[in-house]
Amino acid sequence: MKHIDAAAHTRGESQYVDDMPQPADLLFAAVFSAPVAHGKILQLDIKEALSMDGIIAIYSAKDIPGENQIGPIIQDETLLAEDKVHFIGEPVALVVAKTGELAQKALKKIKLEIEELPVVTDPREAFANGQIIGNSRTFALGDIEGAWNICDVVVEGRCDIAGQEHVYLETQRARAVPLEDRCFRIHSSTQSPYAVQKSSAKILGLSHHKIEVDVQRLGGGFGGKEDQATPWACLVALAAWHTKKSVELVLPRHQDMEMTGKRHPYSSDFKIGLTKNGKILAYEVKHYQNSGATADLSTAVMERTLFHSTNSYFIPNVKIFAACCRTNLPPNTAFRGFGGPQGMFVIESAIAKAAEKLGMSPLEIQYKNLLQENDVLPYGQHVHDARSRKTWDEANKSYKFPAIQKRIAKYNETHFETKKGLAVMPICFGISFTSTFLNQAGALVHVYTDGSVSVSTGGIEMGQGLNTNLAKIAAKAFGINQERVKIESTNTTRIANMSASAASATTDLNGNATLIAVGQILDRLKSLAAKELGLSHKEKIVIENENVLFDGKATGWTWGKLIQTAYLNRVSLSAHGFYATPGIWFDRDKEKGHPFAYHVFGTAILEVTVDCLRGIYDINSVKMVHDLGRPINELVDRGQIEGGLAQGLGWMTLEELKFDEKGKYLSNSLATYKLPDVYFMPDVLEVKLLERIDNPSGPYGAKAVGEPPLMYGIGVFFAIRNAMRAFRPEIEFLFDSPLTPEKVLMQLHADWLDDLTNGRTVTSGKAVKAKKEKVEES
Amino acid sequence: MLCKIIKLNINGSTHETAIREYDVLLDVVRENLNLTGTKRGCDMGTCGCCNVLIDGRARLSCLTMAMECIGKKIVTIEGLKSPIVHPLQRAFAESGGSQCGFCTQGFIMTAKALLDENPDPKREEIEEAISGNMCRCTGYIKIVDAIENVAKLQKNGKGSN
């Protein structure tokens, strides 16, 4: 079934926040932000800007009627800076003008006098200074200290993992509309309407019920609008509060890129110990997360790193340490994978390095240590329905790893300039918010007297196909045609206290809530039908294809007749369903529990060709076996797999965030930040779904799909690195992502480049030349 | 700066609108004419979300001066649907080539220009045509599939404008 919104998208009819009809007196806002990464505000001079034509007002922290605080977990983030600024792009003042263009112009006339303070951009430096957010945490299993002694081989290393810009194509935006009695409606491009409601109420000093947040759809989110859509919504609410007019704010792309946080960069140290046969006995890792200037969701992101630091492997002795390090960069935030991918990158690096030391294929170590049924993870949860080996075996059967390895070895023997590399990337990703209380959702379902159905949930449609899934779930549960079902906008007056659409769990949570609401209405309808038709067993009544059946036989009643009769008999045709994921818990004092409803498994094999004289590379193929349980909608899910993979591949290769030492963001446009384009995608992409097995936690047996496929992308780093090793086996290449073509070249030819830049005659090229001749001879 | 009143031929009808000499077409179609199907993704010609057809060729409306469009035929996504849904629109919806939808119209306008000029493009030619359009959701494969499907349909005489 196709995406429910797609028809409107393709006609250009879908409305995003700034496409909605504009009230005649709509005002426009622009954000003045900090020009330095750390400093004391001495004076904010808005006089000249305020005197410009068309400028209505300029607001700063002192104009906030309520509390100037928007921190979602830890209360350390102001909406508008007060006495200090902590990163370049931190909002300081809000200009409100008759047009967006005038508002932008006025920004240039605002003067900010600042006394600069020292800037820290490196997480290890911040950690050494004691600049950490919340508490550092450690997950432990077994006896790590005792285990090192029984290992045949122990290797250590360091990883530096870069962040990633979300590049939702619709930048951050919001419009606030004043309603009667000092109430406000906010149209926001947010993944978390309740976060917007809570924060804007706090900013304005109002109760939550005075703020209505409505979200039709997002032009992409990827985590970037989970928490960081909130400030822009609060700012327009503030302006609407003062001006009593509707106010809209759309961040231009470069401002969006400068002012918002990204995926967290990590710097990590690992130590891994194995037997000579490749069995991993011990693994220790220290993660230094670059959190940026405020907490945002960093502590939660770090928690997911802790949970995913051993990826798909069972390791009996483990110690995982992580700390959120406060730096003078924009507050880093949620991004598809939410800290999991960084943890997984480090264990894969450790395995790669161990394989080199043991002279063994990394595939052998990976396979030997894959999770099996009932294995315990470092956080105490035992894996149920473990499909790590199943997906690996299935992938091996379908794609024949040994044959690929052989072909690549042969290619590399016979080619000098180009080398091929291969990597296998297994994934195991836990599904549920790791803060157990967030795993709740509501749905409101109405059936109208013509038999049409309205479904509201707390979930956000951001392109991932949630609404398509919900429509299918509701229609299937009622036994009616899907055309009868409409999925409404997400609105805080219909669904209260919703969790963000995040953690891959949106369809699981909201789909299950919808099933509960539908179930309540169905139960009433069946009771009525049993009574009216004189049938004794209402449980034998089902609705199929809009017909009411009893014991599998037609009763003569249709859906239309059933609804009409229910209405005339004063049976309620509305219900609110509430779902809370059962059986999950986590004890943060002991760092043990059962935080995930289930895990998603999969295995991908990736092949690349690297031009070792130029550093450029092609991704030849990505082939995977992925576990979707019993998918609700395969077309939508495959779209998630392909899109998630593209983001993972981009994160590992092209997408490079550049900051200078003063904390200035240098890659602040799509001209300087390289995004995957159509040429970037693998030449061959094969996605096989594991046999369809019902997942008891998912609606109709489905498994979550949003985040896991991104992590297959990690494999491309190791595939490229393996190709580089085929060219220069003597070099220990860094675990430094993204592995851009520039970095490939610099690492392959560091000796040459060093000679060249120092004006020396190139001598170390001789070895390469000799090798080339040898190849030509053969 | 003073405004000028100009006439623009958009989607087959003439629109009279007041512009400033430095206004770009994107602002004029969105703000003056309320044709909001054309999206603003970057304002600097790097994403392709604002593509429209100008005299049949795909152009970035964020980098096109409105003044330059006088006397030219402009088609936006809103002009594609009448009288019936264009095969590209159907194909993008059916193939999964549209997720969040923000880039979709830009791809469709680019693809329309390609197919009008080259009704039977190779896959590589499709890739070349859309290489300036960014999509963050789909990974492009289903987009290329959609365009290829339309080309095939048109070749077999089943598509129509």
Interface residues (C-beta under 8 A of the other chain):
Chain A: K2 H3 D5 A6 A7 A8 H9 T10 R11 G12 E13 S14 Q15 Y16 D18 D19 P21 H166 V167 Y168 L169 E170 T171 R217 L218 G219 G220 F222 V250 P252 R253 M462 G463 Q464 G465 L635 V636 R638 G639 E642 G643 L645 A646 Q647 S669 L670 A671 L675 P676 D677 V678 Y679 M681 L685
Chain B: N34 L35 T36 G37 T38 K39 R40 G41 C42 D43 M44 T46 C47 C49 T76 I77 E78 L80 K81 V85 L88 Q89 R90 F92 A93 E94 G96 S98 Q99 C100 G101 F102 C103 T104 Q105 I108 E127 I130 S131 G132 N133 M134 C135 R136 C137 T138 G139 Y140 I141 K142 I143 V144
